[in-house]
């Protein structure tokens, strides 16, 4: 499994979540509810209870469960200062909100 977290996204998470070296974050697939539909990426502090893979970046450990690898494999997580938000782009999935 291969995914990229840019330096800008890393710094955003460190600042917003008050993270320090050695902290772990879990990335997971969120399924939208009524009216929102589709998928999005979720993140929470800690490691998952299921089997997972990890990527270390800037002293942080990013974890993804085996069940969610299909969504994050090939993804680039970036932060755009102009919009003030984290973006998720995956060239393997044309539309990360409504993947086919």
Secondary structure, 3 states (H helix, E strand, C coil): CCCEECHHHHHHHHHHCCCCCCCEEEEEEEECCCCCCCEEEEEEECCCCCCEEEEEECCEEEEEEHHHHHHHCCEEEEEECCCCEEEEEECCCCCCCCCC
